[in-house]
């Protein structure tokens, strides 16, 4: 039996989360196939074929599959599901939109946020905001999984030579239509793919201070900017910067937390970072419990000094 990874893409390139999901699929045993469902997505299918470890790429192309409309993509996955023992999605906003629909249509339980594959039917996943790890076993004939990408290394994006097979596209369900999108433009690395992240919390006090204090540090380090939910809710930072249980799950090489107390929901989104640096004037702040390096100081003094010394 083979495992099927549902690729996340923009019709031209494969997004990084797919590479981590391929690694998880390889750990399940058997061949790994990747499905690219989109419109005019031949370039994305060819990119998927170059991923190391992928044996075959299924390419479904139709206007109704553009923009990843969940109802249509879910129907497409179900249409090709026969013969697969595992169907895996990245645990991103897009993956979590489609995977439950697929599980429901196949009448199986979904395993969410898998961080480790113990065997073909047994997985580990975090619960209680990451404070406990549950080991779960599936007895379903097809295991539908969303993969927390921080739990798996990314497969190499080049070096593979999988065959690309065109599959019949399903009819447009007509249930939903794409109206439009507003995409934030930034010269900085995308948050979930960044090697270095500088994050700010409610202690920043305002959006002006957030940018004034943290932007120079991020510029020096070539880092992405992140924020706690409290900072986002207060309007100091945009929604797509939010790190945490209800934001983005990240695991960069370096995470610098400035004025972040370290609520459990925030820690759930960044505690897998390789090196964590915390700057906070509260010695009892929970962030210090996970930090590799902690500086008890006023961030408005410490961060500019740090920028000057870099």
C-alpha positions in Angstrom: 0.0 0.0 0.0 1.1 3.5 -0.7 0.7 6.9 1.1 -0.7 9.9 -0.7 0.5 13.4 0.2 -1.8 16.3 -0.8 0.5 19.0 -2.0 0.1 22.6 -1.0 1.1 24.8 -4.0 0.4 28.0 -5.9 0.1 26.2 -9.3 3.7 27.0 -10.0 5.8 26.0 -7.0 5.4 23.5 -4.1 5.1 25.1 -0.7 7.6 24.1 2.0 5.1 22.4 4.3 4.6 19.7 1.6 8.3 18.6 2.0 7.9 17.9 5.7 4.7 16.0 5.0 6.5 13.8 2.5 9.0 12.9 5.2 6.1 11.9 7.5 4.6 9.8 4.6 7.9 8.0 4.1 7.9 7.0 7.8 4.5 5.3 7.3 6.2 2.7 5.0 5.5 1.9 1.3 5.7 4.2 -1.7 4.8 7.9 -1.4 2.7 9.5 -4.1 1.9 13.3 -4.2 -1.3 14.7 -5.6 -1.2 18.2 -7.2 -4.8 19.5 -7.7 -5.0 22.9 -9.3 -5.6 24.9 -12.4 -2.8 25.2 -15.0 -0.6 23.6 -12.3 1.8 21.6 -14.6 4.8 23.4 -13.2 3.8 22.5 -9.6 3.4 18.9 -10.7 6.9 18.9 -12.2 8.3 20.5 -9.0 6.6 17.7 -6.9 8.2 15.1 -9.2 11.6 16.4 -8.2 11.0 15.8 -4.4 13.3 13.1 -3.2 11.4 10.1 -2.0 8.3 10.6 -4.2 7.5 7.7 -6.4 4.6 9.2 -8.4 2.8 12.5 -8.9 -1.0 12.6 -9.6 -1.9 15.7 -11.4 -5.5 16.8 -11.5 -6.1 20.0 -13.4 -9.4 21.9 -13.7 -10.7 25.5 -13.1 -12.7 24.2 -10.2 -9.6 23.1 -8.4 -8.0 26.6 -8.5 -7.5 28.4 -5.2 -7.8 25.1 -3.3 -11.6 25.3 -2.8 -12.0 22.8 0.0 -15.2 21.1 -1.3 -13.7 20.4 -4.8 -10.2 19.4 -3.5 -11.8 17.0 -1.0 -13.9 15.4 -3.7 -10.8 15.0 -5.8 -8.8 13.3 -3.0 -11.7 10.9 -2.4 -11.9 10.1 -6.1 -8.3 8.9 -6.1 -8.2 7.4 -2.6 -8.7 3.8 -3.5 -5.5 1.8 -3.0 -4.0 4.2 -0.5 -3.4 3.2 3.1 -2.6 6.8 4.3 -3.6 10.2 3.1 -1.5 13.0 4.6 -2.0 16.8 4.6 0.2 19.5 6.1 -1.4 20.9 9.2 -1.7 24.4 7.6 -4.8 26.5 7.2 -5.3 24.9 3.8 -4.7 21.3 4.9 -6.9 21.6 8.0 -9.7 22.9 5.7 -9.7 19.9 3.4 -8.6 17.0 5.6 -11.7 16.8 7.8 -13.9 16.8 4.8 -11.9 13.9 3.3 -12.1 11.9 6.6 -15.9 12.5 6.8 -16.4 11.4 3.1 -14.4 8.3 3.7 -16.1 7.7 7.1 -12.9 7.4 9.0 -11.4 9.2 12.0 -8.8 11.9 11.4 -5.5 12.0 13.3 -4.6 15.7 13.7 -1.2 17.3 14.2 0.9 14.2 14.1 4.4 14.9 15.2 5.8 11.4 15.1 5.2 8.2 13.2 5.7 5.2 15.5 4.4 2.6 13.0 2.0 2.5 10.1 -1.0 2.7 12.4 0.4 4.5 15.5 1.3 8.1 15.8 2.1 10.8 18.4 0.2 14.1 18.6 0.3 16.9 21.1 -2.7 17.6 23.3 -3.5 20.3 26.0 -1.5 22.9 24.0 1.5 20.6 23.8 1.7 19.9 27.6 1.1 16.2 26.9 1.8 13.9 24.0 -0.9 11.4 23.1 -0.1 8.1 21.4 -3.0 7.2 19.1 -3.6 4.1 17.0 -6.0 3.9 14.0 -7.8 0.8 12.9 -9.3 2.5 9.9 -8.6 1.1 6.4 -7.4 4.5 5.3 -5.6 6.7 7.8 -6.2 10.5 7.2 -3.5 12.5 8.9 -2.6 16.2 9.3 1.1 16.6 9.9 2.6 19.2 12.2 5.5 20.2 9.9 7.8 21.2 12.8 7.9 17.6 13.8 9.5 16.4 10.6 12.6 17.4 8.6 11.8 18.6 5.1 12.5 16.2 2.2 14.9 17.5 -0.4 13.1 19.5 -3.0 15.4 18.4 -5.9 17.0 15.2 -6.9 13.9 13.0 -7.4 12.5 11.9 -10.7 9.0 10.7 -10.2 6.6 10.0 -13.0 3.7 12.5 -13.4 0.3 10.9 -14.1 -2.7 12.9 -15.2 -5.9 11.9 -13.4 -9.5 12.9 -14.3 -10.6 16.0 -12.5 -13.9 15.9 -10.6 -16.8 18.2 -11.5 -17.0 21.6 -9.8 -19.4 21.1 -6.8 -20.8 24.6 -7.2 -21.0 24.8 -3.4 -18.4 27.6 -3.1 -16.6 30.1 -5.4 -13.4 32.1 -5.0 -14.2 35.8 -4.7 -10.8 37.3 -3.9 -7.9 37.5 -1.5 -5.8 40.1 0.1 -2.2 38.9 0.4 0.2 40.7 2.7 3.3 41.7 0.8 6.6 41.5 2.7 10.3 41.4 1.8 10.9 39.3 4.9 10.9 35.5 5.0 7.6 33.8 5.4 7.0 33.1 9.1 6.7 29.3 9.0 9.7 29.0 6.8 12.0 31.5 8.5 15.2 30.4 10.1 15.2 33.3 12.5 12.1 35.0 14.0 11.9 38.1 16.2 8.6 38.2 18.1 7.0 40.9 20.2 4.3 40.8 22.9 1.8 43.0 24.6 4.7 44.8 26.4 5.5 46.5 23.1 2.7 49.0 24.0 1.8 50.1 20.4 2.3 49.3 16.8 4.7 52.2 16.5 6.9 50.9 19.3 6.6 47.4 17.8 8.1 48.6 14.5 10.5 51.1 16.0 12.1 48.6 18.4 11.9 45.2 16.6 12.2 46.1 13.0 15.9 47.1 13.3 16.7 43.9 15.1 14.9 41.8 12.5 16.7 43.7 9.7 20.1 43.0 11.3 19.3 39.3 11.7 17.5 38.8 8.4 14.6 37.6 10.4 10.8 37.3 10.1 8.7 39.3 12.5 6.2 37.5 14.7 3.9 38.4 17.6 1.9 36.9 20.4 -1.9 36.8 20.3 -2.1 39.6 22.9 0.0 41.8 20.6 -2.1 41.0 17.6 -5.4 41.4 19.5 -4.2 44.8 20.6 -3.5 45.9 17.0 0.3 46.1 17.4 0.9 43.5 14.6 -1.1 42.0 11.7 -2.9 38.6 12.1 -0.5 36.7 9.9 2.3 37.4 12.3 0.6 35.6 15.2 2.6 32.7 16.6 0.9 30.2 18.9 -1.8 27.6 19.3 -4.3 29.7 17.4 -1.7 31.2 15.1 1.3 29.7 13.3 3.4 26.8 14.6 7.1 27.6 14.0 10.4 26.0 14.7 13.2 28.3 13.5 16.9 27.9 14.3 16.6 31.1 16.5 13.5 32.6 18.1 13.9 35.9 19.9 10.9 36.7 22.2 10.7 40.3 23.3 8.2 41.3 25.9 6.4 38.0 25.6 5.3 36.5 29.0 5.0 33.0 27.6 1.4 32.0 28.0 0.8 28.3 27.3 -0.9 29.1 24.0 2.1 30.9 22.7 4.6 28.3 23.9 2.7 25.7 22.0 3.6 27.5 18.8 7.3 28.0 19.2 8.8 25.8 21.9 10.3 23.5 19.3 12.6 26.3 18.1 16.3 25.2 18.2 17.5 28.2 20.2 15.1 30.5 22.2 16.2 33.9 23.5 13.8 35.7 25.9 14.0 39.4 26.8 11.6 40.3 29.6 11.8 42.4 32.7 9.6 40.0 34.7 11.8 37.3 36.3 8.8 35.1 36.8 7.7 35.2 33.1 6.9 31.6 31.9 8.9 32.2 28.7 12.1 31.8 30.7 11.2 28.2 31.5 11.7 27.2 27.8 14.4 29.8 26.9 17.9 28.7 26.2 19.1 32.3 27.0 17.2 34.7 29.1 17.8 38.4 29.7 15.9 40.0 32.5 15.8 43.6 31.3 13.6 46.3 29.8 13.3 45.5 26.2 13.2 49.1 25.2 16.7 49.4 26.5 18.1 46.0 25.8 16.9 45.5 22.2 18.4 48.8 20.8 21.7 47.9 22.6 21.6 44.5 21.0 21.1 46.1 17.6 24.1 48.4 18.1 26.3 45.5 19.1 25.4 43.3 16.1 
